[in-house]
Amino acid sequence: MAMEQPQPINYDERIRTQVPQGELFRQYEPFQNLEALVEAPFVGPRPLGVTQITPGRHRRDGITVSMIQDSIVLPQYPQTDQAGYAYCINIGGIPREGARMPENLPIQHQYAARRKPGYPKDTTCIYLGGIRATRYKWTCSGIKYCEYFDPTIATAPHTRVGHEYWENQGRTRQYIDPTEPNILIRNSKATIAAAWDRLKKGIACRPQNDTCRLEWEWCERAADGDGSRNGFLKCRNRPPNGALVDDQPEVHFREAVWQNQQKNVELFPELLQELYDREAEGEGDIPPATCTIHENVATRLKHCGVLHSNTTRGRLIRAGCNVVFNLIVPQNLDNPNHRYVIFTSHGIHSHLPPIPNRTPKEFAESVRTVVRQAQDGSVSNSSFLRSGFLKSFFSIQGVDSLEAIHPSFANKSRIRAMLYYEKLLLYPEGTHFAGVDFELARQGLDPATQYIRGAWNRENESAQVICFHKLQAEWFLNVGMFEIDMNFKRIRQRDMNELIFGALIETEGSVCPFARIYMEGEDAESYCLAFQRLFESLSQVTARVVRWRHHSPGGNGEGFQGVAMDMGAGQIKGFGLYLQSVDPEGRHWEWQVKNICVYCRIHLRRSIENVEGVGFRTERGKRMMDILLAQTQESYDAILEEVSGFSTRHANWANHKRQDVIRSGLCHAYAQMPQYIYKRLRNHTNAVEQLHNKTYWSGLYCDLLVAIFQSRAADSSTIRTFYTHALFGVRADDRSNDSVARKSRDMGRKRKLFNELIQFLTNRFFI
C-alpha cells in the first residue's frame, strides 16, 4: 500500500490567519516527542542531494546541504549531518517581535548556550531565489560532564535527539546511583567534605592563615549510655573552650559531631586521614566511572554534587564540539516574498546532547507575562506556583504544570529569577524609604490618583508615610466620628507599624478606611507629629478646614464629634498634644482628650486577660469589666477599690484606670463631653480591626512599599464601592446590611454556636 504523501502547507493562508499562540506551544510538546517539534501539516525533511544554499566566492566557501525541512519554529535539538542539514523556517505567519526576530533564532536551541552568532556577513541565498541576505555563523557550545563520567559515553557522537534517548538516559540514571546508601556514612562524608571545602576557600576560620588545618578531637565527656562517643571536627589553631588568643577575638573553625545527628562518629578520624593521604599523593587513584551527571556549559556549578571516593566531589569538565551552524536571513524582511530564513547544521556532535535546560523564548515570555501579573512584591516562588494566575494560564494552554510546557521549568530557580526581575521593575529603588520617595515623586505627577501624600525620614525624627485617596479624604471629613488603631503585624521593618483611621458607615453597612500612617515609634511626640501631618494633608487635598466639636464655644460646634481609640499612653498624649496645637485657646492636652475620646472595651478586656492570665470570664475578671457599667463616679471608684484588693497586679491595673484621661473615656460619669454624644460613640475599634484582617490576606510582615501598594489596592476598591453606591445606588452585596439585618445574623450565629455546644456536651457526657 502506497504511503500518503504529506500535503504542502498553504503558507499564504497561514500568513492571512496568523498562527494562534496555543498552536505555537503545541509545536514543542517536550514530554511527548522531543524529536517531533515540527509535525504535520508542515512538510517533512526532503532529501535533495547536494543543494547549494549560498554561492561563496569559491566553491568551498558556499553552503551546501543534503537534506532540508520546512518549519515555523527551530527545534530545540536541530538535526545535523556531515553533508549538511537545513531548516527552512517560515516567519511570515508569526509577528516578528522580540523572541520571534530572526536574529534571536540561533540562541533558542539547546546547543547555543552562551554562544552568539559571529560577525554578520552579506551573501546571496540561492535557495530562496537569489535574494540578498545576511549570514551568521557559530559553532556548537558542547557540554560539561563530571570527571568520573565514562568518557566513552560522554563523548558519544550523535546527529539527532529523540524521545528514545531521554528514556534510555533515565534508565541509566536509575541503574547507576553514585550516592552512598548508608545515611550515617553519607552524612559523615558530607560534613568532612563541607569543612574541607570551606578550608580550601579560606572561609573556615576568621581570620584564616597557612597554619590552619583540620583535625579531629574526641569529646572529654564520658561516652553515652550505649557506649558511643562524640567529638569535634576543628581547626588545630582553635584554643580550648573558645579562649581568646593574645586578647584577639580570633574564631577558628569547630563543628560539633554527635552520634544522634545521624552520623558515624567513629568514621571521622579515618575519613579525615584518608583525605590528607589523598592530598599528599596528588589525589591518589581515581575511582571507577560511576557518575551520570552532565550539564550545559552555561552552568555556574563547578562540581557534580556527588561525593566520589569519600570526600571528593566530581569536577565538571568541558567537552567541545566542531558542529558548525549557519543562519541566512533575508535583508528585506518587509517584502512579503521574503518570509523564510534558512538554518543549517554541518558535522556530527561529539558529546552527549545538552539537557533541555534552555527555555524557548516564546515559553519564557508567556510565563513572564503571568509572573508580571501576579507579582506585587510579596509573591514568593511557592505562592506563585499556587496562584490563580498560574492556574488560569494552565487552563488556557491545556496543561497542568509548568514542566508539561517545557522541561526547563523543573528548575524553580528560573521562576524565582523571573519574580525577582519583575520585583526590581516594580520597585526600582527598593521597597523601603528610597522606594517610597521614588513612588511619591511618580504619583505626584498625577494628583487625581495619588495615594502617598507625604514621606518623612529625617534624623532624630520619626519616619512616617501618610497614605489616602482623595475620595477617602472627602468621606473622612464628612463623618462625625472615627476610630484609630495601630497594626503591629503589617510591616517587616523593625519599629515600623501601621496606624489606621476608619469607621463603620451605617448607610453602607460596611467599614470604610479613611487613611493610613506608617510610622516609627510609639512615643507622644511621634504620634503628635503624625496627627499634625495627616490632618494638614487632608485639609490641603480637600481645601477644607478640619474642625473639632469641642473647640467651638459651648463645645457643640461643627466638626468631629468623637474618637474611639486604644489606651496606649503615647497615642493618647500625642493626640491630645495635636488637639492642643490647633485649639484657638491652647487648652491643656488632658482637657482635649477628656472632651473627645472614648476607649475600646476590647482592649480593656485584653488588659484584664493579661492581669488574670486565664481570661476575663473569671469572677474577678467580670468584676473588673463592671467599670464599663458604672453609672456614677462613686460606683466606678468603688469597683476599682475592690479590684485593688485582689493582688498587686490588680492594684496596678486599677491605678491606671483611675487616671483622669483614662476614666473619662471608660465611664460616662467622668466624661466631659455631652452625654448624648458619648452614648452615640462606638466604644470599640472593631471597624479598624476588620480593616486589619482585610489586609492580612495579602500577607503579614511585608516590606514598607509592598504594604503600601497592597493597601492602595484595597482602599481604592472599598472607597470606589461606596462612591458607586452613593452615586448610582448599586449595592456591594445583595443581602441587606442595615443594623436590623446585621443584628439578626448575629443572633443566628450565637444560636448556632449554642446549639453546637449543647450537642457536644450531650454526646460527651450523656451518651
N, C-alpha and C positions, 0 to 999 in steps of 0.2 A: 504494500500500500504506500503510495507516494506521500511524503510528508508535506503538510501545508506550508507554503512559503509565507513568511511574515509580510504583512502589507505595510508599505512605506507610510510614514506619518504625514498627514496634511499639515505642513508647517504653517501655511498661511492661515488656516482655520485656527490653529493653536495661538498664533500671534493675535488674531482678532478677538478671541475669547479670553486670553490670558490664562496663566496656569494657576489654579487655586492653591492657597497655602497648604491645605491639607494634603493635596496630591504631591507637593514637593516633599513633605515629610514622609509620605509613603514610599518615596523612591529609595529610602535608606533601609528601613526595617532591619536593623543590625542583628537582632537575635534570630531572625528568620533565615536570612541568607545573605551573608556579607558579600558574596561574590556577585549577587544579582542586584546591584544597586540601581541598575537601569534595566527595566523589563519592557515587555510588550506594552503598548503598540510601537515602541521605538525599534528601529532597525538594529539587528544584532551585528556582531563582527563579520566583516566581509573580507575573505582572502582576495587580495588584489595583485598578487605577485609583488613586483618591486614598483611601488608608486612614489613618484617624486613629489615632495611637498614644497620645497624651495629649491631654486636652481643653484645658487652659490657661484662664486667666481670660477672655482674649479670644481670638477665633478665630485671630489671628495668632500668639498665644503657643503654641498647640498644635503638636505634631509630627505631620506627615503624610508619607507615603511613597507612591511609585508602584509599588514592587516590594519583595517580601520573600522571603528564602531561609532555609530551615531548615538547621541545622548543629549539630555538637557542639563545634566549635572556631571561633575567629575567624581568618579568613585573614590572612596576612602583609600582603597588599595588598587591603584591603576595597574592593569596588567602590562607586562613588559615582554620584550622579545629581543633576541640578539640581532635580528634583522630589522627590528623596529615595530612598535605597536602604537596606533594613533587613535585618539578620540576626537570626533567632530562634534563640538558642543554647540547646540542651538541656544543662543542667549536672546533671541528676538521676542520670545513669549513671556519673558520674565523681566520685571523692571531692573535696569542696570544701576542699582544703587547700593552703596555700602558693600555688603558681603558678596553681591552678585556682580560687582565690577570685574571685568576680565582680568585686570591686574591682580586681583585677590585670589584667583583660582589656584595658583601654584601653592599657596600656603594653607590650603584647606585639606589636603590629603595627608595621610599618616607618615609619609616618607619625607616630609618637608619641615620637620621640627627645627626651629631656629635657622632655617635656611631661606634666604630670599633670592629671587632671580638676579642673575648678573646684569651687567650694563646692557640696556636695550640696544638692539641693532636693527637698522632698516633692512627690509628684504622684500621679496615678491613671493606671494603664495600662489603657486601654480595650481594646486588642487582646488582653490576657491575661485579660479578663473583669472589668475594673473593679476590680482589686486595688490596694491601696496599694503604692507603690513609691518608690524614690529615684532621682532623675535627676542624672547627671553630664554636664557639657558642657565641651568644649575644642575647639581648632582645630588644623589640620594644622601641623606644625613646619616644613615646607618642606625645602630642601636648601642646600648650599653648593657653588659651582662656581667654576672658575678664571676669572679676569678675561679670559683670552684665549679662553674658550669662546664659540662662536657664540651670542649672546643669543637669537636666534630659536629655536634648538634647546633651549637651557637652560630657556626659559620656555614650551616647547610644552605645550599642555594635554593632559590625559588623564583618563579616568574608570575605566579598568581596566588591569591589568597581566597579560599572558600570556607564555607561553614564546616567542612570536614576537618580542616586544620585546627580550628578552635576546639572542636570536640576531642581530637587527639591530644591537644595540648592540655585540656582539662583532665583527661585520664592520666597523663604523665604526672601532673601535679599531685594527683591523688596517690599514685603508686610511689612517688619519691617524696618523702616527708623528711626534710633535713632537721627538724626540731627534735629536741630531746624529749622522749615520752615521760620520763620521771620528773614530776613538777618540782621536787626538792632539789634535784641536781640542776634543773633548768634555772630555777631562781638563784641558786648559788652562783652558777656561771654568769648570769646576767648581772649580779651585784658586783662581782670582781671585774667584769668587762667594763661596766659603767665607771667604776672608780679608776681603772687603768686609763680609760679614755679621757676622763677629766684631768688626770695627772699629766698625760701627754699634751693636752691642750693648754696646760698651765693655769687651770682654774680650780684645781682641787684644794689648794691652800691659799691663804691670804695673809701676807704675800707668799708666792712660791719661788723657790730657788733651786739651784742644781743639786742640792743635797737632799731634797725631798724624795722620799722613796716609800712605797707601800710595804707594810709589814703586818703580821698577824700577832695579836696579843690575847691570851686567854684571860677571861674574867677571873678576878681573885675570889669572887663569891663562890661558895660551895656549890656543887652540882645539884641540879633539881632532883626531885624525888625519883624520877625514872632514870637517873644516872647521867642525863645529858648535860653538857656544859655550854656556856655562852662565851662570846668573845667579841673582839673589836678588830675591824679592818681599818688601819690608821696609818698616818704618816709617821715615820720614825722620829721626826723632829717635834712631834707634839709632846709637850710636857705632861707629866702625870696630873690627872684631875683638872686639866684646863688651866694650870697656873700660868701667870704672865712670865715672859722671858725679858729680862732687862727692863722691866716696867713697861714693855710694849705689848699692846693687845694683839699679838700675833695669833691667828686662828689657823691651825693646821688640821688637815682632814682627819676625821674619825667617823666611822659608821658602826653603830652597834648591831650585832648579829645575834638574834635569839632563835632558839630552836622552834618556838611557837610561831615564827614568821614563815613557815613552810620552806625552810632552808636546811640543807645538810651541813651543820656547823663543822662536823669532823672533816669534811671535804675541803674546807677553805685553805688550810696550810698547804695541802697537796696541789690544789689548783694554782695558788699563788707561786709556789716553787716552779711548777711547770711553765708558768708564764715567763718567769725570769730565765729559765733554761732555754726556752724558745727564742727569747730576745738575744741571749748570748750566742746562740747557734745561727743567728740570721734567719729567724722564723722556722728553722727546722724543716722537717718533711711536710709537704703539702698533703693533706688528707685526700682521699678519693673524691672524684667529682660527684657530688650528691645534690647540687643546688639546681633549681629550675627557674630562678628569678632573672628576668631581663626587663629593662626599662627603655623608654625613649631617651634620646640624647639630651632632651631639654630638661630632664630631671635634675634637681639640685641634690639628690641623695648621693652620698659618697660610698655607702655600704649597702649591702642587700638586706640587712636587718636580721640575719640568721647567724647564730653563733656556730662557727665551724671550729673544730679542734679546741673545744672547751671555751676559750676566751677570745677567739679570733673571729671577727665579722668579715665576711667576704667583701673585698673591694670591687666596685663596679669599673670595668674596663670597657673601652670603646672598640667597636668593630666598624670599620669604614666600609664604603661601598662605591663602586665606579659606575653605577647606572646613571645615565645622562637623561635629563628631562628638557624638553623644549616646549615653549608656548608661542604660538603665532597668532597675533591679534590684529585684525584689520585696523588701519589708521582712521578710516572714516566710518565709525560705528553708527552715525546718524543715517547713513544710507540704508534703506530697508533691505537691500540685497546683500548687505554685509552683516548678516546676523549670526555668523558662525565664528568660532575660534577653534584652533587645532592644538591639541596637546599630544606630544609624542614621548615615548619612553624607549630607550635603547640600552640593552645589556641585560645581565642576569644578577639579581640581588644575591650577595654573598653573605647573608646573615638571616637570622630569623625575622619574620615580619614584626614591626613595632606593634606594641599593644595599642588598641584603639583608644588612646588617651587624649587625642586631639578632637575637640568638638567642632563639627561643621559650623560655619558662620551663621547659617540660617537658624539652626537649633539654638545656638548661643544667644542670638539676638532675640528670638522668641521667648526664651526663658528669662533673659534680662528684662524684657518688657514686663513680664509678670512680677519680677523682683522689684522693678521700679514702681509698680502699682501698690505692692504690699509694703515697701519699706517706708516706715515713718520714723526711723531712728531707734526704735526699741525692738525691732524684729530680729530675732536670733535665727540661727540655722535650723534648730528644731522647730521653732514656732512657725517659720516659713513653710517647712515641709508639711505642717498640719493645717496650713491656712486655707481659707475658702478660695483665695485667688488661684492657688495651685490646683485645687480640685476642679475648678471651672476650666482651667487650661487643659487638664487631663480629659475632661468631658468633650471639649472641642476637638482634641487631637485623637480621641478614641483609644487612649492608653490608660493605665492605672498607676504608673510610676515614671519617674524620670529615667530610670535605667531602661525602660521599654522604648524610650525615644532614642537614646544613644548610650552605649556602654560607658562612655567617659563620665557620665553623670553619677556613676557609682562612687566617684571621688567627691565627697561632700565638701572638700576644701574649695572646689570650684564654685559651689553655691555660696560658701562663706565669703569668698573673694568678691563675688558679684554684690552681695549685700553690703560689704564694706565699701566698695566703689560707689554704689548708689548713695550710701550714707554720706560719703565725702562730697558728692554732688549736692545733696540736700542740705548739708551743713558744712559749707566750705571753710568756715572759721571755727569749727568745733561746736560742741554742744554746751559750753559754759558761757561765761560773760562775754568773751570775744565774739562768740556766735550770736549772742543776744544783741550786742551792739551792731553787728552786721545786719541782722534781721530787722532791727529798729530802723536803721537807715534805709533799708529796702522797702519796708512797709510805709515809711514816711512819704514815699513818692506817690502813694495812693491813699489819702486820708479817709476815703469812703470805706475802705476795707481794713484799715489799720486796727491791729489788736494790741500790740505792745505800745503803751503810751509813754513809757519812760523807764530808763535803766540807770541806776546809780551804783558805782563801785569805787568809791574813794577810800583812801586810807583813813583810819580812825573814825570810820563811819559805817553804819550798817549797809551792806549790799542789798539792794532792793530792785524789783522789777514789777511794774504795775501794768495790768492787762485788763482790757474790756473793749467790747464793740460799742459803736456809737448808739445803736439801738438799746443796748444794755444800760448805758448811761441815762438815756431818756426814761426808761422804765424805772430805774433806780430813784431818780428824783421825783417820781410821781407816786411812790409808795410812802406810807406814813411810818412804817415800822420794818425793821430788817434784823437779820441775825448774823453773828460773826462767830467763826470757829477756825481753829488752827488745825491743819492736817500735818502730822509728823511723819507720814509714811510715803509721801509723794515723791520727794526729791532724794536722789542718791547723794548729792554733795553734803558734806558734813555741815551741821548747823544751819542748813538752808531748809525752810519749811514753807508751806503754802497757807496763806490766810484767805479765807473765802467769805464773801458777802453775798447773802441771798435771802429769799423769803418765799413763803407759800402764797401764791396768788389765788385767792378764793374764787375769783371769776373763772379761772382756768382750771382749778382743781389740781394744780401741779406746782412744782418748785421751780423758781427762776433764779439762775445765778446772775449777780449784778457785776461783780468784779473779783479779781484775784490779785493778791500781792505775794510775790515770792521774796522772802526776806531772811536775813541772818539775825540771830539774837532774839531774846525774849525779854529784854530789859525795857523799862518805861520809855527811855529816850528813843530806842529803835521803833517802838510802837507809835510814839507821838509823831516821829518823822514820817512813818508810813501813812498814818491817817491824814497828815497835812498834805502830802504829795497826792494821795488818792483824791481827796475832795477838791483840791485845786485843779487836778486834771479833769474831773467831772464838770466843774464849772467852766473850764475853757472849752471843752468839747461841746457842751450843750448851750453855752452862752447864757447860763442861768446862775443865780446866786444860790448857794447852798445855805438853807436856813434850818434853825433848830427851835423847836417849840418853846423851850424854857428860857430862851434868850429874849423873848418878847416881853413887854410889860404885862405882869399878871401871870406869866407862864402858860398862856393859852394861845400862842401865836401860830403862824403857819410853819411848815417845815416838818422835819422828822419828829414823830411823837415819842418814840421809844426804841430801845435797842436791847436785844437778848444776846447774852454773851457768857463766856466761861468766867470762873472766879480766879483766873490767873492774876497774880499781883501786878506783873508788868503790863499786861493788857489793860487792866482796869485803870491803872495810873496813867499809862500812855494815852488812853482815850480821854481821860479827864484833863490831861495837860493840853491836848489838842483843842478840846472844847474851851478851855480857859483862854487859849491864844486867840480864838475867834469871837469870844464873848465881848461885846462892847463895853461891859462893865468890869471885865477881867476878874470875875469871882473865882474863888479857890477851886482847885480841881476836884476836891471831895464833894463840894456842893454840886458841881456839874454832874458827877456820876450819880449822886443820890436823886437827881431830878430826871434822869433819862434812862437808867439801866435797870434791867431785871436779869437774874442769873438762872442758868439752866439747871433744872431739877435733876436731869440725867447725870450731869457732872456731880451734883450733890450726892446722888445715890452711889456713884463710883467712889467718892471720897469716904462714904460710910463703909463700903465694902473693903476699902484699904485699911480702915481702922479695925473693923470687925474681923477681917481675914477669912470669913466664911460666908459672906453675902450680907445683904441688908434685910433679909426676911427674918432675922432673929428678933427676939423680944426687944433687945436693946437697939437693934437697927431700926425697928419700926418706931420706937420712941424717938430716935434721932430724926426720922423723917417727919415726925409730927410738927416740927417747926414750920413746915410749909402750910399747916392748917391753923396756926395760931392766929386768933382774931384780934388780940390786943398785945401791946408791948409787954404787959405783965406775964401773960401766958407764954410768950416767946422766951422771956428771960427765965421763967420757972423751968421750962423744958431743958434749957441749956444748963441750968444749975443742977438739975437731976442727972443729966448726962455727964457732967464733970465728976461726979462721984463714982463712976464706973471704973475708971483706970486713968493712968497718966496720959495715955494716948487719947482717950476720950476727952480729958480736960483740955489738951492742946487743941483738939478739934473744936470744942465749944468756945474756947477763947478766940479762935479765928472767926467764928460765926457771930461773935459779939462786936466785931469791928463795925463802925458806923457805915462804911462804904459797902460792907457785905450784907448786914442785916437789912439795909434799905432795899436791897434787891431780892431778898428772900421773904420778907414779911411786909405785907401791905400796910401794917400799922406803923412801920418805921419809914415807909416811902414818903418822899417829899413831893412826888408828882401827884396830880389829881387822881382820885380813886377810880374814876370811870375810865381813865386811860390805863392805869395799872392793871385793871381787870380785863381790859381788851388785849393786852400784850400776851403773846405766847411765851410761857415760862420754860421754854426748852429750845434747843437749837437743832431739832430733828431735821429741819429743812436743809440746812447746810451739811448735816451728817449724811443725808441722802445724796447730796452732790458729791461728797467724798466717794461714796460707793459707786456712783455713776462713772467716775474716772478710774476706779480700781480695775475695771475690766481690761483696760489697756496696759496695766502693769503697775507694780509698786516700785518705789525707789528708782525712778527714771532720772536721766540726766536733765539738767535745767531746761534747755531749749527743747528737748523732746517732750517734756511735760507741758511746756507752753504750747507747742503745736497741737498736742492731743487735747488740751483744754480749749484751745481756739475752735477746734472742730466740734467739740461737744457743746460749747456755749453758743456757737453760731447756729447749730441745729435747733437748740432749745428756744433761743430768742426769736428765730425765724418762725418757729411753730406758733409761738404766742402772737407774733405780729400778723401772721396769716389768719389766725382765728379772730383777732380783733378787727382785721380789715375785711375779710370775706366770710367769716363765720364758720370756717372749716374746722371741725373738731380734731384734736390729736388722737382721740380714741372714741370708738363707737359707744362704749358704755359711759354712763353718767359718772361724773367726778365731782358732783356737788357734795356739800357737807353731809346731807342725809344719806346719800348712796355710800359715801366712804364710811360713815358710822355703821351702816347696815352690814357692809362687808366685814368690818372689824368685829362686829358681834358674831357673824357667821364663823369667822376664823377661830374666835375664842371658844365658841360652842363645839366646833370640830375638835379642837385640842382637848377640851374637857372630856368629850366622848371617847377619844382615843386613850386618854389617861384612865378612865373608868374601865375600858375594855382590857387594858394592860394589867391593871390591878386585879380584875376579875380572873383573868387567865393565870396570873402569877400566884395568887393566894387562895382562890376558891375552887380551882379545878384540879 
